[in-house]
């Protein structure tokens, strides 16, 4: 995996460029994770019994996937917040729809392929900030996958 690109909610331009490039290519996905202070103690990695847990990770991760063939463009967010998190987040933009909202499997949304990258990125970063349980630095680490 390559080094992450760091963005902030105030300056997400690099992430917007990535999303637009992947859309133009018609493939790829991007993972986004809030950056946690390096000295903040995170819980240990879950053990083998974690499959029975009803919660996801304390540090959320968003995945933005481009539309591909018959699959709609999607935004997925793994999180450790309680179930039905969509009620806690900003209202969904027009044309977006919920595919899943589950504490263990996360939130999955479908959005129209013509949704602006600015709207998509802004909503995603706001949701990640709201769902992050530990303190954040204000940066978001972006990982690009162009499969």
C-alpha positions as CSV (number, residue, x, y, z in Angstrom):
1,X,0.0,0.0,0.0
2,X,1.3,3.4,-0.8
3,X,1.7,6.3,1.7
4,X,-1.6,8.0,2.5
5,X,-2.4,11.4,1.2
6,X,-3.5,13.8,4.0
7,X,-6.4,16.1,3.6
8,X,-8.5,18.2,5.9
9,X,-12.2,19.1,5.8
10,X,-11.2,22.7,5.1
11,X,-9.0,21.7,2.2
12,X,-10.1,18.4,0.6
13,X,-8.9,19.3,-2.9
14,X,-6.5,16.3,-3.3
15,X,-9.3,13.9,-2.4
16,X,-11.8,15.6,-4.8
17,X,-9.2,15.2,-7.6
18,X,-8.8,11.5,-6.8
19,X,-12.6,10.9,-6.8
20,X,-13.0,12.7,-10.2
21,X,-10.1,10.7,-11.7
22,X,-11.5,7.4,-10.6
23,X,-15.0,8.4,-12.0
24,X,-13.4,9.3,-15.3
25,X,-11.6,6.0,-15.4
26,X,-14.7,4.1,-14.4
27,X,-12.9,2.1,-11.8
28,X,-11.3,2.2,-8.4
29,X,-12.2,3.0,-4.8
30,X,-10.8,5.3,-2.1
31,X,-10.5,4.6,1.7
32,X,-10.6,7.6,4.1
33,X,-9.7,7.4,7.8
34,X,-9.6,10.1,10.4
35,X,-6.0,10.6,11.8
36,X,-5.7,9.9,15.5
37,X,-2.9,11.5,17.6
38,X,0.0,9.1,17.7
39,X,0.2,9.2,21.5
40,X,-3.5,8.3,21.9
41,X,-3.9,4.7,23.2
42,X,-6.2,2.7,20.9
43,X,-7.8,-0.5,22.0
44,X,-5.9,-3.7,21.1
45,X,-6.8,-5.4,17.8
46,X,-9.9,-7.6,18.4
47,X,-9.3,-11.2,19.1
48,X,-10.9,-14.3,17.5
49,X,-14.1,-13.7,19.5
50,X,-14.6,-10.3,17.8
51,X,-16.9,-12.0,15.2
52,X,-19.5,-12.1,18.0
53,X,-19.1,-8.4,18.8
54,X,-22.0,-6.1,17.8
55,X,-19.7,-3.1,17.1
56,X,-17.3,-2.1,14.4
57,X,-14.0,-0.2,14.8
58,X,-13.7,2.9,17.1
59,X,-11.9,4.7,14.3
60,X,-14.3,4.8,11.3
61,X,-13.3,4.2,7.7
62,X,-15.2,5.4,4.7
63,X,-14.9,3.8,1.3
64,X,-16.0,5.6,-1.8
65,X,-16.6,3.3,-4.8
66,X,-17.2,4.4,-8.4
67,X,-20.2,3.1,-10.3
68,X,-19.2,-0.1,-12.1
69,X,-21.4,-1.8,-14.7
70,X,-24.7,-2.4,-12.9
71,X,-23.4,-1.5,-9.5
72,X,-24.3,2.0,-8.3
73,X,-21.8,4.4,-6.9
74,X,-21.5,3.7,-3.2
75,X,-20.3,5.1,0.1
76,X,-19.6,2.7,2.9
77,X,-18.6,3.6,6.4
78,X,-17.4,1.1,9.0
79,X,-17.8,2.5,12.5
80,X,-18.1,1.7,16.2
81,X,-21.1,3.8,17.0
82,X,-24.5,2.4,17.9
83,X,-26.8,1.0,15.2
84,X,-28.9,3.3,13.1
85,X,-26.2,6.0,12.8
86,X,-27.8,7.6,9.8
87,X,-30.2,9.3,12.3
88,X,-27.1,11.0,13.9
89,X,-25.6,12.3,10.6
90,X,-26.4,15.2,8.3
91,X,-29.5,14.5,6.2
92,X,-28.8,12.6,3.0
93,X,-28.5,14.7,-0.1
94,X,-31.2,14.4,-2.7
95,X,-31.1,11.2,-4.6
96,X,-29.0,9.3,-2.1
97,X,-30.4,6.2,-0.5
98,X,-29.6,3.9,2.4
99,X,-28.7,0.3,1.4
100,X,-27.6,-0.7,5.0
101,X,-27.3,0.8,8.5
102,X,-25.9,-1.8,10.8
103,X,-23.6,-1.5,13.9
104,X,-21.5,-4.4,12.9
105,X,-21.4,-4.2,9.1
106,X,-21.6,-0.4,8.9
107,X,-23.5,2.1,6.8
108,X,-23.8,1.8,3.0
109,X,-25.3,4.4,0.8
110,X,-25.9,4.6,-2.9
111,X,-25.7,8.0,-4.6
112,X,-26.3,9.1,-8.1
113,X,-23.2,8.9,-10.4
114,X,-23.5,12.6,-11.2
115,X,-23.2,13.7,-7.5
116,X,-20.5,16.3,-7.3
117,X,-17.2,15.1,-5.8
118,X,-17.3,18.2,-3.5
119,X,-20.7,17.2,-2.0
120,X,-19.6,13.6,-1.7
121,X,-16.3,14.4,0.0
122,X,-17.8,17.0,2.3
123,X,-20.6,14.7,3.5
124,X,-18.2,11.8,4.0
125,X,-15.6,13.8,6.0
126,X,-18.4,15.3,8.1
127,X,-19.8,11.8,8.8
128,X,-16.3,10.4,9.7
129,X,-15.7,13.3,12.1
130,X,-19.1,12.6,13.8
131,X,-18.5,8.9,14.1
132,X,-14.9,8.9,15.3
133,X,-14.8,7.9,18.9
134,X,-11.2,8.8,19.8
135,X,-9.9,12.4,19.5
136,X,-8.7,13.4,16.0
137,X,-5.9,15.5,14.7
138,X,-8.1,17.2,12.0
139,X,-6.4,15.3,9.2
140,X,-7.9,12.5,7.2
141,X,-5.6,9.8,5.6
142,X,-6.7,8.9,2.1
143,X,-5.7,5.6,0.4
144,X,-6.3,5.3,-3.3
145,X,-6.9,2.0,-5.1
146,X,-7.2,2.0,-8.9
147,X,-8.1,-1.6,-9.6
